[in-house]
Amino acid sequence: MFKKTIISCLNYRGTATASSTIDNVEVQHFEKFLSEWWNVFGPMKPLHAMNKLRVSFIRDGLVNAGTIDPKNNSSEALKDLCILDIGCGGGILAEPLTRLGGSVTGIDANSKLVDLAKSHADLNSLKIKYLATSVEQHAAENVEKYDAVVASEVLEHVGEKETFLEACVKCLKPTGSIFVTTVNKTTLAEVGIFFSEYVLNLLPKGTHQIEKCVEPVKLQRILEDNNCRSELIHGMYYNGVTNTWHWCSDTSINYALHAIKLKVSE
């Protein structure tokens, strides 16, 4: 069970209004971890560890999409690409994407986490644009702006998934890529949530609700309804003993999906 432990620390949750997918209860929940956000051995350590997979997943996906040159293995592989990190929290993913040359915008519903992300970026001399806003509000003002949109460990805390994903895709340029990592809606995932939160105490109790998780086939359908074609789905598992993430063929608990926004003519 250690190898199948779910770790997801996000900034959106299910109860939504007609105008926003943000849940204020969820926003307040993650505020508890402000002081420990950048402690790689603290409660956020699984998210720090996940960067080894998700940064390469994004970079390789953009190579496969033809967005960046496959021969470009430099430290600035994402140079000149506009990337949106949704539910950015304190900037754990935004910072390594910026270090690879990306022009990154991070948005989060929690203004205190956004302030933390800003101060940490300044401390490390990183130029990242952080905004305290919802993806719906951001999409209304940034139509087809981004080469890539990332929603990593967010979707399982969103109630209005169709609204959320529609806004994500709205931000994407035609032929742009959307990258999602999330939790499947299966019995095995429900067991994993129970062990993570109530037995191993790797997450605060009540962080996840299985009814808010989403199956890969449903995620694919929603993206297809928004003119996106799925390119790749990977299973992921977390080893709680070694604090490492690994790719696997099994998508029954955690998985990652890459899709491309098609041109209207397609």
Backbone hydrogen bonds, N-H to C=O, Kabsch-Sander energy under -0.5 kcal/mol:
donor,donor_aa,acceptor,acceptor_aa,energy
4,K,1,M,-1.3
5,T,2,F,-1.0
5,T,238,Y,-1.3
10,L,8,S,-0.5
13,R,21,T,-0.6
17,T,20,S,-2.2
24,N,22,I,-0.5
27,V,23,D,-1.9
28,Q,24,N,-2.3
29,H,25,V,-1.8
30,F,26,E,-1.7
31,E,27,V,-0.6
31,E,28,Q,-0.5
32,K,28,Q,-0.6
32,K,29,H,-1.1
33,F,30,F,-1.2
34,L,31,E,-1.5
36,E,33,F,-1.1
37,W,33,F,-0.8
37,W,34,L,-1.0
39,N,36,E,-1.8
40,V,38,W,-0.9
42,G,39,N,-2.1
45,K,42,G,-1.9
47,L,44,M,-0.9
48,H,44,M,-1.9
49,A,45,K,-2.6
50,M,46,P,-1.8
51,N,47,L,-0.8
51,N,48,H,-1.0
52,K,49,A,-1.3
53,L,50,M,-1.3
54,R,50,M,-2.6
55,V,51,N,-2.1
56,S,51,N,-0.5
57,F,53,L,-2.3
58,I,54,R,-2.0
59,R,55,V,-2.5
60,D,56,S,-3.0
61,G,57,F,-1.8
62,L,58,I,-2.0
63,V,59,R,-1.6
64,N,60,D,-2.6
65,A,61,G,-1.7
66,G,63,V,-1.4
67,T,62,L,-2.2
68,I,62,L,-1.3
72,N,69,D,-2.0
73,N,71,K,-1.4
77,A,74,S,-0.9
78,L,100,L,-2.8
79,K,76,E,-1.7
80,D,101,G,-1.0
81,L,78,L,-2.0
83,I,81,L,-0.6
83,I,103,S,-2.2
84,L,148,A,-2.4
85,D,83,I,-0.5
85,D,105,T,-3.0
86,I,84,L,-0.7
86,I,150,V,-2.9
87,G,107,I,-1.8
88,C,85,D,-0.6
88,C,107,I,-2.1
91,G,88,C,-2.2
92,I,88,C,-0.5
95,E,91,G,-2.0
97,L,93,L,-1.6
98,T,94,A,-1.9
99,R,95,E,-2.3
100,L,96,P,-1.1
101,G,98,T,-2.2
102,G,97,L,-1.9
103,S,81,L,-3.2
104,V,102,G,-1.1
105,T,83,I,-2.7
106,G,129,K,-2.8
107,I,85,D,-2.4
108,D,131,L,-1.9
111,S,109,A,-0.8
114,V,110,N,-2.0
115,D,111,S,-2.3
116,L,112,K,-2.0
117,A,113,L,-2.7
118,K,114,V,-2.4
119,S,115,D,-2.4
120,H,116,L,-2.5
121,A,117,A,-2.3
122,D,118,K,-2.5
123,L,119,S,-2.1
124,N,120,H,-1.2
125,S,122,D,-1.5
126,L,121,A,-2.9
128,I,126,L,-1.0
129,K,104,V,-2.1
130,Y,128,I,-0.7
131,L,106,G,-2.5
133,T,108,D,-0.9
133,T,131,L,-1.0
138,H,134,S,-2.3
139,A,135,V,-2.6
140,A,136,E,-1.6
141,E,137,Q,-0.8
141,E,138,H,-0.8
142,N,138,H,-0.8
142,N,139,A,-0.6
144,E,170,K,-2.9
145,K,142,N,-1.0
145,K,171,C,-1.4
146,Y,171,C,-2.7
147,D,82,C,-2.0
148,A,82,C,-1.7
149,V,177,S,-2.4
150,V,84,L,-3.2
151,A,179,F,-2.9
153,E,151,A,-0.6
153,E,181,T,-2.4
154,V,181,T,-0.7
157,H,154,V,-2.3
158,V,155,L,-1.9
159,G,13,R,-0.9
161,K,159,G,-1.6
164,F,160,E,-2.5
165,L,161,K,-3.0
166,E,162,E,-2.2
167,A,163,T,-1.9
168,C,164,F,-2.0
169,V,165,L,-2.6
170,K,166,E,-1.9
171,C,167,A,-1.2
171,C,168,C,-0.6
172,L,168,C,-0.5
172,L,169,V,-1.2
173,K,146,Y,-2.8
175,T,261,K,-3.0
176,G,173,K,-2.4
177,S,147,D,-2.2
178,I,259,A,-2.8
179,F,149,V,-2.7
180,V,257,L,-2.7
181,T,151,A,-1.3
182,T,255,Y,-2.4
184,N,253,I,-3.8
186,T,184,N,-0.9
190,E,186,T,-2.0
191,V,187,T,-2.2
192,G,188,L,-2.3
193,I,189,A,-2.5
194,F,190,E,-2.1
195,F,191,V,-2.4
196,S,192,G,-2.6
197,E,193,I,-2.4
198,Y,194,F,-2.8
199,V,194,F,-0.7
199,V,195,F,-1.0
200,L,195,F,-3.7
202,L,196,S,-2.7
203,L,196,S,-1.2
207,T,204,P,-1.5
212,K,209,Q,-2.1
213,C,210,I,-1.4
214,V,183,V,-1.7
219,L,215,E,-2.3
220,Q,216,P,-2.8
221,R,217,V,-2.0
222,I,218,K,-2.4
223,L,219,L,-2.2
224,E,220,Q,-2.7
225,D,221,R,-2.3
226,N,222,I,-0.8
226,N,223,L,-0.7
227,N,224,E,-1.9
228,C,223,L,-1.9
229,R,260,I,-2.8
230,S,228,C,-0.5
231,E,258,H,-3.4
232,L,258,H,-1.6
234,H,256,A,-2.6
235,G,248,C,-1.9
236,M,254,N,-2.2
237,Y,246,H,-2.3
239,N,244,T,-3.1
240,G,2,F,-1.5
240,G,238,Y,-0.8
243,N,239,N,-1.5
244,T,239,N,-1.3
246,H,237,Y,-2.2
248,C,235,G,-2.3
251,T,249,S,-0.6
254,N,236,M,-0.8
255,Y,182,T,-2.1
256,A,234,H,-2.7
257,L,180,V,-3.1
258,H,232,L,-2.4
259,A,178,I,-2.3
260,I,229,R,-2.5
261,K,176,G,-2.9
262,L,227,N,-2.8
262,L,260,I,-0.5
266,E,263,K,-1.6
